[in-house]
Each structure stands twice: as C-alpha cells, then as structure tokens.
Amino acid sequence: MFASLFTKRQPKVGARPGTLVIPKEAEKPKIRRISYSPEEVIDEEITDVAHLSEAFKEGQISWVDIHGFGDRQTIQQIGDLFELHPLLLEDVVNVPQRPKTEAYGDQILILVRMVQVYESGEIDMEQVSVILGKNWVLTFQEKSGDILDPVRKRIRNKTSRIRNSQSDFLAYAIVDTIIDAYYPALELLGNQLEEFEDEVIMDPTPELLRKLHRMKNRLVNLRRSIWPQREAINRLVRGDYPSISENVRIYLRDTYDHCVQTSEVAEMYREMVTGLMNTYLSSIANRTNEVMKVLTIMASIFIPLTFLAGIYGMNFDHMPELHMEWAYPMVWILMLLTAGGMLYYFWRKGWISLDASSVENEE
C-alpha cells in the first residue's frame, strides 16, 4: 500500500555513485538547441550530440532542452560534453528527486516539479532539471511536451529582456514559468472544491466521497512538490552563487513569493477537503438520524394502536363492547385521536415539523 505512494528509479544496492537507471519504457532523447544573442536566434533540432559544441560559442546564450532519458549513451555523452558531475547526472536521470538546489563547481543544478493541466481536467507532474552554466542552460525532462513555450516566444522577441540578459536570467525565466503553472492547477482544484461544497450538503453520495479522496491525494502530491521548491528557490535567493547576479536575485525573490503563495493555497485547499469529508460524514449521519427519527415516531404511534387492535381483536363472548351499535366507530375514533394526540405532542416537542416549507429550509 505504502510502496505505491513513492516509486523511485534507483541503482542496485552497492552500485557506484553516479549510476544511471534507464527504464525500458523511457522515451528516446529529443534534443533542441536555442542559441540567441541580441541580434539573432538559432532554433534547431539536434541529432548528433557533437553539434552541441556550438552551445559554447562566445557572444551568445544557449538553451539545450532534452526530452526523454531512453538512451544512456546519449545522456552520458551530453554529460561528458558539458562536464557534468556524475552525481548531478544521477539526480537528473534517476527520478523522482526532491526539489532542490545544488552547486557543482561553477554549475548549479535546480530540480523542480512541473505540473500540466490537460483539457480533460487531469493534472500531470514530472521532474524538470535545470542546469545553469556559463553562457548556457541545460534542461532535462522525462517526456515530450512541456509548458515552456512562453519562454521560447520571449526568446524570439527581439525586444524581450531575455535576449539582452545572461544565462542566469534564462534559468530564472524557465523556473518562474514552471512555478507559475501551479496557479491554473490550483484554480482547477478550487473550482472543483466549490462544486463539492454544494454536493456534500445537497447530495452526499459514495461517489462524492471517492472524488474527495482523489482530490486529497492530488493536493498531497502538490504540497509535497511545492514545499521543497520554496527551499530550493530560497537557496538561490540567499545562497552564495557567483553565477547568479544581484539583478536576477531580485526576480527570484518574486518567484519565491509565488512558491509561498501556492503552498499556502494548496495547504488551505487540503484543509478544505478534510473539512468537506467531515461535513460529508456529518451529512450522512444526519440523514441516518432523520430516517431513524421518522421510523421511531411511526413505531411509537402504532404501539398504542396495535394495543387497541389487539384488545378488540380478542374473541370473547362477554366483552361488553362487542354488541354495542357504535363500538366499532368509537374504536376508530379512539385510535385516530390517539394517533393525532401523539403527533401533536411530538410537534410541540419539536421532534417533527408539519410545515413542508420549514423542512425544506432546514435541509
């Protein structure tokens, strides 16, 4: 049960540090290089790792984006070309890792969790590794498809700040876009919670309880990603990293604020789900109590009626009322008066309501 909550690809016990674990179902790497300067932009698909040496050209900033880890040799060649530490490469490939910031000499590894919201309403999460070097940025993603198109559009815009900034600003833009993507996901979950608030009062069903459990699991996963990212971004803001300029640290403070805000919203939603689950249980208990109250009242009314019916159902010859002309109607009148009197008593005690509108208002 608990093993399914966290499954990580990891080397065998005793394997040397830096061992890469590549699953069979992993996608083959797709490499894209975007190199730019204030004057031009080069955007191309890379099929030969050797061509990535263009990323080191002076006077330009290069963003190398790799989707998929399905070829150990390709990943290792990229690591050798960019002189990535074996432990850094291990954190990139052996996912999932806890979001964090680590320095490896002049290089900085930033691990974040990217969330994507699909039209079907499903939310998907994957690890994105951002490696900041001198005049270049590497990003590793588990599979094809991401939310980083706004960054690519900004790069193509000649007047954008990215085109006239260093690689640290590019790394900031990538991380900031990933963090901002949590807002649509939280907005979707918030809209679902509003629907659940109405259902939990008006129509609490077992299916609704299952939805609340799924919602709670989603929020737990989001919270598990957002909280470590706060620490990772905070280290970038306050840490001693020569690769990050003071100007970019100011922007990273804004990203940190976004992390704090999304974490608070996720925590608030998690508490709301817990409250809705408690409200669901209370609604079910109240409905059960209402049913039991109605059944108890009906049983209480029929107890004296059953007693009267039992008395006058006995076939004795010398019962005085058997041969009276008005005996049968009198018994009916007595039974109706008894039932009516009990209903009136229950109403005066507030146990039942004879006003249909008041019952609807109470519900």
C-alpha positions as CSV (number, residue, x, y, z in Angstrom):
1,M,0.0,0.0,0.0
2,F,2.7,2.5,1.1
3,A,5.1,1.5,-1.7
4,S,2.8,2.8,-4.3
5,L,2.9,6.3,-2.9
6,F,6.6,6.8,-3.8
7,T,8.3,4.9,-6.5
8,K,11.8,6.0,-7.5
9,R,14.2,4.6,-10.1
10,Q,17.4,3.8,-8.2
11,P,20.5,1.7,-8.8
12,K,21.1,-1.6,-7.1
13,V,22.4,-1.7,-3.5
14,G,26.1,-1.1,-3.6
15,A,26.3,0.4,-7.1
16,R,28.9,3.0,-7.6
17,P,27.8,6.7,-7.2
18,G,26.6,8.2,-10.5
19,T,25.0,5.0,-11.8
20,L,22.2,5.8,-14.2
21,V,19.0,3.8,-14.2
22,I,17.2,3.9,-17.5
23,P,13.8,2.2,-17.7
24,K,12.9,0.2,-20.8
25,E,9.8,2.3,-21.4
26,A,11.7,5.6,-21.3
27,E,11.4,7.9,-24.4
28,K,14.4,8.3,-26.7
29,P,16.1,11.6,-26.1
30,K,15.0,14.5,-28.3
31,I,17.4,17.4,-28.2
32,R,16.6,21.0,-29.1
33,R,19.1,23.9,-29.1
34,I,18.1,27.5,-29.0
35,S,21.0,29.9,-29.2
36,Y,20.5,33.6,-29.2
37,S,22.1,37.0,-28.9
38,P,20.6,40.5,-29.2
39,E,20.9,40.2,-33.0
40,E,19.8,36.7,-33.9
41,V,18.1,33.4,-32.7
42,I,19.1,29.9,-33.8
43,D,16.5,27.2,-33.1
44,E,17.3,23.7,-34.3
45,E,16.7,20.0,-33.5
46,I,20.0,18.2,-32.7
47,T,20.5,14.6,-33.8
48,D,24.3,14.4,-33.1
49,V,25.5,15.3,-29.6
50,A,28.7,16.6,-31.1
51,H,26.8,19.5,-32.7
52,L,26.0,20.8,-29.2
53,S,29.6,22.2,-29.0
54,E,28.0,25.2,-30.7
55,A,26.4,26.0,-27.3
56,F,29.9,27.2,-26.1
57,K,30.3,29.8,-28.7
58,E,31.2,33.2,-27.3
59,G,28.7,36.1,-27.6
60,Q,25.6,34.0,-27.4
61,I,23.4,32.3,-24.8
62,S,22.3,28.7,-25.5
63,W,19.4,26.7,-24.1
64,V,19.7,22.9,-24.7
65,D,16.4,21.2,-24.0
66,I,16.5,17.3,-23.7
67,H,13.2,15.4,-23.6
68,G,13.5,11.7,-22.6
69,F,16.2,9.6,-21.0
70,G,15.8,6.4,-23.1
71,D,19.4,6.3,-24.4
72,R,22.1,6.0,-21.7
73,Q,24.9,6.6,-24.2
74,T,23.4,9.9,-25.4
75,I,22.8,11.1,-21.9
76,Q,26.4,10.2,-20.9
77,Q,27.8,12.0,-24.0
78,I,25.9,15.1,-23.0
79,G,27.2,14.8,-19.5
80,D,30.8,14.5,-20.8
81,L,30.4,17.4,-23.3
82,F,29.2,19.8,-20.6
83,E,31.4,18.3,-17.9
84,L,28.5,17.4,-15.6
85,H,29.3,15.8,-12.3
86,P,28.3,12.1,-12.1
87,L,26.1,12.8,-9.1
88,L,24.5,15.7,-10.9
89,L,23.6,13.4,-13.8
90,E,22.4,10.7,-11.5
91,D,19.9,13.2,-9.9
92,V,18.7,14.2,-13.3
93,V,18.0,10.7,-14.6
94,N,17.0,8.7,-11.5
95,V,13.7,10.4,-10.9
96,P,11.8,11.5,-8.9
97,Q,14.1,13.5,-6.8
98,R,13.2,16.0,-4.1
99,P,13.1,19.6,-5.5
100,K,16.4,21.2,-4.5
101,T,19.3,23.5,-5.5
102,E,22.8,22.1,-5.6
103,A,26.1,23.7,-6.7
104,Y,28.7,21.6,-8.6
105,G,31.6,24.0,-9.0
106,D,30.6,26.7,-11.4
107,Q,27.4,24.8,-12.3
108,I,24.1,25.0,-10.5
109,L,21.5,22.2,-10.5
110,I,17.9,23.3,-9.9
111,L,15.4,20.4,-9.6
112,V,11.7,21.4,-9.8
113,R,8.4,19.7,-10.4
114,M,6.4,20.8,-13.5
115,V,2.6,20.5,-13.4
116,Q,0.5,20.4,-16.5
117,V,-3.3,20.7,-16.7
118,Y,-5.0,19.0,-19.6
119,E,-8.3,19.8,-21.2
120,S,-9.8,16.7,-19.7
121,G,-9.1,18.1,-16.2
122,E,-6.3,15.7,-15.4
123,I,-3.2,17.0,-13.8
124,D,0.2,15.5,-14.6
125,M,3.5,16.2,-12.8
126,E,7.1,15.4,-13.9
127,Q,10.6,16.4,-12.8
128,V,12.5,19.1,-14.7
129,S,16.2,19.5,-14.1
130,V,17.6,23.0,-14.9
131,I,21.4,23.2,-15.0
132,L,23.0,26.7,-15.1
133,G,26.4,27.1,-16.6
134,K,28.5,29.8,-18.2
135,N,26.5,31.2,-21.2
136,W,24.3,28.0,-21.4
137,V,21.4,26.3,-19.7
138,L,20.5,22.6,-19.9
139,T,17.0,21.3,-19.1
140,F,16.2,17.7,-18.8
141,Q,12.6,16.4,-18.9
142,E,11.2,12.9,-18.5
143,K,9.0,13.0,-21.7
144,S,7.9,15.2,-24.6
145,G,5.6,18.1,-24.1
146,D,6.0,21.0,-21.6
147,I,4.7,24.4,-20.6
148,L,7.8,26.4,-21.6
149,D,6.5,27.7,-24.9
150,P,6.1,31.2,-23.4
151,V,9.8,31.3,-22.7
152,R,10.6,30.3,-26.3
153,K,8.3,33.0,-27.6
154,R,10.1,35.6,-25.3
155,I,13.4,34.5,-26.8
156,R,12.2,35.1,-30.3
157,N,11.0,38.6,-29.3
158,K,14.0,40.9,-30.1
159,T,12.9,43.4,-27.5
160,S,12.5,41.0,-24.6
161,R,14.7,41.2,-21.6
162,I,15.9,37.6,-22.1
163,R,17.6,38.5,-25.4
164,N,19.7,41.1,-23.6
165,S,20.5,39.1,-20.5
166,Q,22.9,36.4,-19.4
167,S,22.2,32.7,-18.9
168,D,21.1,33.2,-15.2
169,F,18.1,35.2,-16.4
170,L,17.2,32.4,-18.8
171,A,17.3,29.9,-15.9
172,Y,15.2,32.2,-13.8
173,A,12.6,32.5,-16.7
174,I,12.3,28.7,-17.0
175,V,11.9,28.1,-13.3
176,D,9.5,31.0,-12.9
177,T,7.3,29.7,-15.7
178,I,7.2,26.3,-14.1
179,I,6.2,27.7,-10.7
180,D,3.5,29.9,-12.3
181,A,2.0,26.9,-13.9
182,Y,0.8,25.8,-10.4
183,Y,-1.8,28.6,-10.5
184,P,-4.0,27.1,-13.2
185,A,-3.8,23.7,-11.5
186,L,-4.8,25.2,-8.1
187,E,-7.6,27.2,-9.8
188,L,-9.0,24.0,-11.4
189,L,-8.9,22.3,-8.0
190,G,-10.5,25.3,-6.4
191,N,-13.4,25.2,-8.9
192,Q,-13.9,21.5,-8.2
193,L,-14.0,22.2,-4.4
194,E,-16.7,24.7,-4.9
195,E,-18.8,22.1,-6.7
196,F,-18.1,19.6,-4.0
197,E,-19.2,22.1,-1.3
198,D,-22.7,22.1,-2.8
199,E,-22.9,18.4,-3.4
200,V,-21.7,17.5,0.1
201,I,-24.8,19.2,1.6
202,M,-27.4,18.5,-1.1
203,D,-26.4,15.1,-2.4
204,P,-23.8,13.3,-0.4
205,T,-23.1,10.0,-2.2
206,P,-20.3,7.4,-2.0
207,E,-19.1,8.6,-5.4
208,L,-18.6,12.1,-4.0
209,L,-16.5,10.6,-1.2
210,R,-14.3,8.9,-3.7
211,K,-13.9,12.3,-5.5
212,L,-12.9,13.9,-2.2
213,H,-10.3,11.2,-1.6
214,R,-8.8,11.7,-5.1
215,M,-8.8,15.5,-4.5
216,K,-7.0,15.0,-1.2
217,N,-4.3,12.8,-2.9
218,R,-3.7,15.4,-5.6
219,L,-3.3,18.1,-3.0
220,V,-0.9,16.0,-1.0
221,N,1.2,15.4,-4.1
222,L,1.2,19.1,-5.0
223,R,2.1,20.1,-1.4
224,R,5.0,17.5,-1.5
225,S,6.3,19.3,-4.6
226,I,5.7,22.9,-3.7
227,W,7.2,23.0,-0.2
228,P,10.7,21.7,-1.1
229,Q,10.6,24.1,-4.1
230,R,10.3,27.0,-1.6
231,E,13.6,25.9,0.0
232,A,15.2,25.5,-3.5
233,I,14.3,28.9,-4.7
234,N,15.2,30.4,-1.3
235,R,18.7,29.0,-1.6
236,L,19.1,30.7,-5.0
237,V,18.0,34.0,-3.5
238,R,20.1,33.8,-0.3
239,G,22.9,31.5,-1.3
240,D,26.4,32.5,-2.4
241,Y,26.3,31.6,-6.1
242,P,28.6,33.8,-8.3
243,S,26.7,32.6,-11.4
244,I,23.6,34.4,-10.3
245,S,23.7,38.2,-10.5
246,E,22.1,40.5,-7.9
247,N,19.6,41.7,-10.6
248,V,18.4,38.1,-11.1
249,R,18.2,37.5,-7.4
250,I,15.6,40.3,-7.2
251,Y,13.4,38.5,-9.8
252,L,14.0,35.2,-7.9
253,R,12.5,36.8,-4.8
254,D,9.3,37.3,-6.8
255,T,9.4,33.6,-7.8
256,Y,9.9,32.7,-4.1
257,D,6.8,34.7,-3.2
258,H,4.9,32.7,-5.8
259,C,6.1,29.5,-4.2
260,V,4.9,30.7,-0.8
261,Q,1.5,31.7,-2.2
262,T,0.9,28.5,-4.0
263,S,2.0,26.4,-1.0
264,E,-0.4,28.4,1.2
265,V,-3.3,27.9,-1.2
266,A,-2.5,24.1,-1.5
267,E,-2.5,23.9,2.3
268,M,-5.8,25.8,2.5
269,Y,-7.4,23.5,-0.1
270,R,-6.2,20.4,1.8
271,E,-7.8,21.7,4.9
272,M,-11.0,22.4,3.0
273,V,-11.1,18.8,1.6
274,T,-10.6,17.5,5.1
275,G,-13.5,19.7,6.3
276,L,-15.7,18.6,3.4
277,M,-15.0,15.0,4.2
278,N,-16.1,15.7,7.8
279,T,-19.1,17.5,6.6
280,Y,-19.9,14.6,4.3
281,L,-19.8,12.2,7.3
282,S,-21.9,14.6,9.3
283,S,-24.5,14.8,6.5
284,I,-24.7,11.1,6.2
285,A,-25.1,10.8,10.0
286,N,-27.8,13.5,10.0
287,R,-29.7,11.7,7.2
288,T,-29.5,8.5,9.1
289,N,-30.7,10.2,12.3
290,E,-33.7,11.7,10.3
291,V,-34.6,8.3,9.0
292,M,-34.3,6.7,12.4
293,K,-36.4,9.5,13.9
294,V,-39.2,9.0,11.4
295,L,-39.2,5.3,11.9
296,T,-39.2,5.7,15.7
297,I,-42.1,8.2,15.6
298,M,-44.1,5.8,13.3
299,A,-43.4,2.9,15.7
300,S,-44.4,5.0,18.7
301,I,-47.7,5.9,17.1
302,F,-48.5,2.3,16.1
303,I,-47.7,0.9,19.5
304,P,-51.0,2.1,21.2
305,L,-52.9,1.4,18.0
306,T,-51.6,-2.1,18.0
307,F,-52.6,-2.4,21.6
308,L,-56.2,-1.3,20.9
309,A,-56.4,-3.5,17.9
310,G,-55.1,-6.4,19.9
311,I,-57.6,-5.8,22.7
312,Y,-60.6,-5.7,20.4
313,G,-59.4,-8.5,18.2
314,M,-59.9,-11.0,21.1
315,N,-62.9,-13.2,20.5
316,F,-64.5,-13.4,23.9
317,D,-68.3,-13.7,24.2
318,H,-68.7,-11.5,27.2
319,M,-66.7,-8.5,26.0
320,P,-69.1,-5.5,26.8
321,E,-68.3,-3.5,23.7
322,L,-68.8,-6.3,21.1
323,H,-72.6,-5.9,20.9
324,M,-72.8,-2.1,21.1
325,E,-74.0,-0.4,17.9
326,W,-71.4,2.3,18.0
327,A,-68.5,0.2,19.3
328,Y,-66.7,-0.1,16.0
329,P,-66.8,3.6,15.1
330,M,-65.8,4.5,18.7
331,V,-62.7,2.3,18.5
332,W,-61.7,4.0,15.2
333,I,-62.3,7.5,16.7
334,L,-60.2,6.5,19.8
335,M,-57.4,5.2,17.6
336,L,-57.4,8.4,15.4
337,L,-57.5,10.6,18.5
338,T,-54.6,8.7,20.0
339,A,-52.5,9.0,16.8
340,G,-53.4,12.7,16.4
341,G,-52.6,13.4,20.0
342,M,-49.2,11.8,19.7
343,L,-48.4,13.7,16.5
344,Y,-49.4,16.9,18.2
345,Y,-47.3,16.1,21.2
346,F,-44.3,15.3,19.0
347,W,-44.8,18.5,17.1
348,R,-44.9,20.6,20.3
349,K,-41.7,19.0,21.5
350,G,-40.1,19.9,18.2
351,W,-39.3,16.4,17.1
352,I,-41.3,16.7,13.9
353,S,-42.3,19.5,11.6
354,L,-45.7,19.6,9.9
355,D,-44.7,22.6,7.8
356,A,-43.2,21.4,4.5
357,S,-41.5,24.8,3.8
358,S,-39.7,24.7,7.1
359,V,-38.5,21.2,6.4
360,E,-37.1,22.4,3.0
361,N,-35.4,25.4,4.7
362,E,-33.8,23.1,7.3
363,E,-32.4,20.8,4.5
